[in-house]
């Protein structure tokens, strides 16, 4: 059986236009060539596929039966072509990075912007961990950006993750907060002020639990924000505080103040953002990984 893609293209287009002349124009072929492929498909299948009715070319019941399969074959062919094109050129492709909220808001924007400038034909996007919008795509890039409480003990031969950013967690409040204007804020002072929690894949909980363990002071958690930026906005209104990465405050309002977290040493408030990779990266994702690690 001699089956090729052009025969299925013609089958799908005949169903759409019902005219051989229109199909020939769409495929930029001569009409006799289209007719030849139509007869060839009928010979391959051993049954009539097309029937002329009142000046229109229609599909027979057999033609209608194979139409969905023809569309699937064409879709799969397009996917194969796109995959091969990515290997032949880095001028196109899709990079998806699954990430937690801290990495998404504080680290990835700069990294993604620099990469996009270097590879303008590649689409790079981030999707929060737990957000299904990017899952199930065959072009998923299998990269993960995640913020950790402590540095990883990376061995020299390890190549599955790379450090994107080191940072320090600090106490953040409105600049004119009466209890935090002092140069000597004590851990006990924080028990009197509203603490703003935020979604961080459990990372912030690790720091607040450590604060309580080392100071025996419980934080008053009554507000839980969806993102770190939302927590920062809440704090800026003047009656609460939170813990955020120091680098996140470089572009914030002049009304925001920060200081080391009282009761914790510098090594206790260190945090690091890593980029992890799986083994089966797409060409576009490999370009992103090489861009980061070079």
NORMO-V598523 format. One record per residue. D_FIRST is the distance of its C-alpha to the first C-alpha in Angstrom with 2 decimals. Layout:
d_first: (D_FIRST;D_FIRST)
//
This chain:
d_first: (0.00;3.79;6.11;9.72;13.08;14.58;12.51;13.90;17.24;17.47;16.77;19.58;21.85;21.59;22.77;25.55;26.80;25.74;26.11;23.77;26.75;27.32;23.75;24.02;27.36;26.16;23.39;25.70;23.37;24.26;23.59;21.70;19.22;18.68;18.34;15.74;13.48;14.36;13.41;10.05;9.37;10.91;8.84;5.54;8.07;10.03;13.21;15.55;15.47;18.49;21.86;24.88;28.14;31.51;30.30;27.95;24.17;23.37;20.54;20.19;20.62;16.88;16.73;19.68;18.22;15.32;17.76;19.41;16.28;15.38;18.98;18.83;15.92;18.01;21.15;19.85;18.73;22.28;23.83;22.12;23.32;26.81;27.02;26.18;28.61;31.33;31.06;31.32;34.21;36.91;37.41;35.68;35.11;36.79;39.51;40.66;43.88;45.02;48.81;52.08;54.45;56.87;54.27;52.63;55.94;57.86;55.59;52.09;53.11;54.58;51.80;49.03;50.98;51.37;47.69;46.64;48.95;47.37;43.72;43.77;39.99;39.63;40.44;42.69;43.82;45.71;45.43;48.25;47.65;47.08;45.72;42.19;41.40;39.65;38.02;34.39;33.20;30.45;32.48;35.65;37.57;39.32;42.78;45.91;49.38;52.18;55.97;57.76;61.43;62.00;60.46;57.84;58.78;56.01;55.68;55.19;51.83;50.52;47.94;46.57;49.22;51.57;54.84;54.67;58.22;61.44;63.78;66.85;67.26;70.39;72.39;71.85;74.20;75.76;78.21;81.16;80.57;84.14;83.36;81.16;83.32;85.34;84.77;85.10;82.70;82.82;80.12;82.34;82.26;78.55;79.18;80.92;78.09;74.88;71.83;68.49;65.50;61.93;58.35;57.63;55.46;58.74;59.96;63.06;64.05;64.31;66.82;68.88;69.06;70.26;72.82;74.17;74.28;76.22;78.55;78.84;78.32;75.92;74.22;74.46;70.79;70.75;68.11;64.45;62.50;58.74;58.63;61.03;61.56;62.57;65.01;66.47;66.97;68.76;71.00;71.90;73.51;76.35;76.86;74.30;72.80;69.64;68.25;65.81;64.62;67.23;64.75;63.64;67.08;67.06;66.08;67.89;70.88;74.37;75.31;73.44;75.20;73.97;75.64;74.93;74.50;77.92;78.05;74.93;74.83;72.57;70.30;69.95;68.46;65.95;62.30;59.22;55.84;52.88;49.29;46.97;43.40;40.55;38.63;35.27;36.45;34.24;34.99;37.21;39.05;39.53;41.13;43.45;44.37;45.10;47.13;49.25;49.79;50.44)
//
